[in-house]
Amino acid sequence: MIISESEKENYYTKIFSSNAVIFSDVTKEKGGNGESFGPHDLLCASLASCLNITIRMILEHKNIKYDNVIVKVDLDKSDDTKVKFLYNVDILGDISYEIKHRVIDIAKKCPVRRTLSKEIEFEIKENL
């Protein structure tokens, strides 16, 4: 479970799980300090980190040496009827294009992408 708790600073929010704490904020234009992840940034960060971890797990499982994995994710909200996640993956190291392409293709099945690809419902519950 994730818990979000307001801080004293305008819109600054403490977000914590059972083992980690991060902070969220909005831009100065929206009344915040703009110093932390925004809510949509966190959504993109979830996908980016899951893709990154999944790719590294695949590479390590296949004993493929790599130097670094960089995943960039952005959100296209220009269409009122849908949202599009735009992402780029770069696997650094002495690895062929074919292997990189295959690993990235497998990583499309990362848990967060699978979750975001399903129909989504929202339900408010009292006193979780």
Residue pairs with C-beta under 8 A, 6 or more apart in sequence:
1 17
1 18
1 128
2 15
2 16
2 17
3 15
3 16
3 17
4 13
4 14
4 15
4 24
5 13
5 14
5 15
5 16
6 12
6 13
6 14
7 13
7 14
7 23
9 25
9 32
9 33
10 31
10 32
10 33
11 25
11 26
11 30
11 31
11 32
11 33
12 23
12 24
12 25
12 32
12 33
12 36
13 23
13 24
13 25
14 21
14 23
15 21
15 22
15 23
15 24
15 42
16 22
22 36
22 37
22 42
23 36
23 37
24 36
24 37
24 38
24 39
24 41
24 42
25 32
25 33
25 34
25 35
25 36
25 37
25 38
26 32
26 34
26 38
26 39
27 34
27 38
28 34
37 45
40 75
40 77
43 75
44 73
44 74
44 75
44 85
45 73
46 112
47 73
47 85
47 87
47 110
47 112
47 113
47 116
48 71
48 72
48 73
48 87
49 71
49 112
50 110
50 111
50 112
50 113
51 71
51 73
51 87
51 89
51 107
51 110
51 112
51 113
52 69
52 70
52 71
53 110
54 106
54 107
54 109
54 110
54 111
55 69
55 71
55 89
55 91
55 103
55 104
55 107
56 66
56 69
58 103
58 106
58 107
59 65
59 66
59 69
59 91
59 103
62 103
64 95
64 99
64 103
65 93
65 94
65 95
66 91
66 92
66 93
66 95
67 92
67 93
68 91
68 92
68 93
69 89
69 90
69 91
69 92
70 89
70 90
70 92
71 87
71 88
71 89
71 90
72 87
72 88
73 85
73 86
73 87
74 85
74 86
74 87
75 83
75 84
75 85
75 86
76 83
76 84
76 85
76 86
77 83
85 116
89 104
89 107
91 100
91 103
91 104
